[in-house]
Amino acid sequence: MSRITIDNITNSIDRYKLFYLTCHENQLQDVIDSLGKCKINSVNIGKELAMYIEELDDYAYLPIDVYDFLKRTLDDRKSKVSESGNDVVAIYNLGILFEPRLELNAVQLLRDFSKSSGLILLWPYEIEDAVKLRWYTQGNSIYFDFTETPLKQLHYAI
């Protein structure tokens, strides 16, 4: 197994630049701080999206508004880690993406973004076969399934 580092993300020419970094829940803030030292912004998707939805006056186009907001947020928060190569952003607290009312295809959204920028999923929960990201409390009912996408684990990057 090759060891993927932040340099591999910035220099990746893969179609999907989609990575995950595992950590324990109590280490998440340390990981976020370490990524910040590497000039990588980390976005709390649950918090950002909840604040955005709370400020909406009209929910008639909620799925479209949320999709556009997420794309814009990821674009705005990505950063250039080195002088050349891919922009990178890290995200965490992703459970809100499964809210039925939002009608999101979260995996497709993340895949699409990772075509143009490096995307690191900070994941403090279960990982099955390096393709399914699960929550301990949800069992087999709710998970991200990246079976059709080359999802790579970030090692020794921090």
C-alpha positions in Angstrom: 0.0 0.0 0.0 1.4 3.4 -0.9 1.5 6.2 1.6 -0.5 9.2 0.4 0.7 12.5 1.7 -0.5 16.1 1.2 2.2 16.5 -1.5 0.5 13.6 -3.4 -2.9 15.5 -3.2 -1.5 18.7 -4.6 0.4 16.9 -7.4 -2.4 14.4 -8.2 -3.4 14.2 -11.8 -6.1 11.5 -11.1 -9.6 12.2 -12.3 -10.9 12.2 -8.7 -8.7 13.8 -6.1 -10.8 12.4 -3.2 -9.1 11.4 0.0 -10.0 10.5 3.5 -8.1 11.0 6.8 -9.1 8.9 9.8 -8.9 10.2 13.3 -10.6 9.7 16.6 -13.4 12.1 17.4 -11.3 13.6 20.3 -8.4 14.2 17.9 -10.4 16.0 15.2 -9.5 19.5 16.4 -5.8 18.6 16.5 -6.1 17.3 12.9 -7.8 20.5 11.8 -5.1 22.6 13.4 -2.4 20.5 11.7 -4.0 20.9 8.4 -4.3 24.6 9.0 -0.5 24.7 9.5 -0.2 23.2 6.0 -2.4 26.0 4.6 -5.4 23.7 4.2 -8.8 25.1 5.3 -11.2 22.7 7.1 -14.9 23.3 6.7 -17.5 22.1 9.2 -20.2 21.3 6.6 -22.9 20.6 9.2 -22.5 24.0 10.9 -22.1 26.0 7.7 -25.1 24.4 6.1 -27.3 24.7 9.2 -26.5 28.4 9.5 -27.2 29.0 5.8 -30.6 27.2 5.9 -31.6 29.1 9.0 -31.1 32.4 7.2 -33.2 31.4 4.2 -36.5 33.2 3.8 -38.0 30.8 1.3 -37.6 27.0 1.2 -39.3 26.5 -2.1 -36.0 25.7 -3.9 -34.2 24.3 -0.9 -32.4 21.4 -2.7 -31.1 23.8 -5.4 -30.1 26.5 -2.9 -28.2 24.0 -0.7 -26.4 22.4 -3.6 -25.3 25.8 -4.9 -24.3 26.9 -1.4 -22.2 23.8 -0.9 -20.4 24.1 -4.2 -19.7 27.8 -3.6 -18.5 27.1 0.0 -16.1 24.4 -1.2 -14.8 26.7 -3.9 -14.4 29.7 -1.6 -12.6 27.7 1.1 -10.1 25.7 -1.1 -6.6 26.9 -0.9 -3.3 26.6 -2.7 -0.9 24.6 -0.6 2.1 24.9 -2.9 2.9 27.3 -5.7 1.8 24.7 -8.3 -0.6 21.9 -8.2 -4.2 21.4 -7.0 -6.1 23.5 -4.6 -7.2 21.5 -1.5 -9.9 21.7 1.1 -10.8 19.4 4.0 -14.4 18.9 5.2 -16.0 17.2 8.3 -19.3 16.9 10.1 -21.1 15.6 7.0 -24.2 14.0 8.5 -26.5 16.8 7.4 -25.9 15.9 3.8 -28.2 12.9 4.4 -31.1 15.1 5.5 -34.0 13.8 3.2 -35.5 17.3 2.8 -32.3 18.5 1.1 -32.5 15.8 -1.6 -28.8 15.7 -2.1 -26.7 13.1 -3.8 -23.8 13.8 -1.5 -21.4 11.3 -3.0 -21.9 12.8 -6.5 -21.4 16.3 -5.2 -18.1 15.4 -3.5 -17.0 13.4 -6.5 -17.7 16.3 -8.9 -15.8 18.8 -6.7 -12.8 16.4 -6.5 -12.4 16.5 -10.3 -10.9 20.0 -10.1 -9.6 20.2 -6.5 -8.2 18.0 -3.8 -10.9 17.1 -1.2 -10.0 15.5 2.1 -12.8 14.0 4.1 -12.0 14.1 7.8 -13.6 10.9 9.1 -13.7 9.9 12.8 -16.0 6.9 12.3 -16.1 3.5 10.6 -14.6 2.7 7.2 -15.5 -0.5 5.4 -13.3 -1.8 2.6 -11.9 1.8 2.0 -15.1 2.6 0.1 -17.9 3.0 2.7 -17.8 5.7 5.3 -20.2 4.9 8.1 -21.3 6.3 11.5 -21.1 4.0 14.5 -24.7 4.8 15.5 -26.3 4.2 12.0 -25.2 0.7 11.4 -25.8 -0.3 7.8 -28.6 2.2 7.1 -26.7 5.5 6.3 -23.3 5.7 4.8 -21.3 7.3 2.0 -20.6 4.7 -0.7 -17.6 5.5 -2.8 -17.5 2.1 -4.5 -17.3 3.6 -8.0 -14.7 6.3 -7.0 -11.1 5.7 -6.2 -11.1 7.0 -2.6 -7.6 7.1 -1.1 -6.5 7.2 2.5 -4.2 10.0 3.5 -1.3 8.7 5.6 1.4 10.3 7.6 0.5 13.7 6.2 0.5 15.6 9.5 
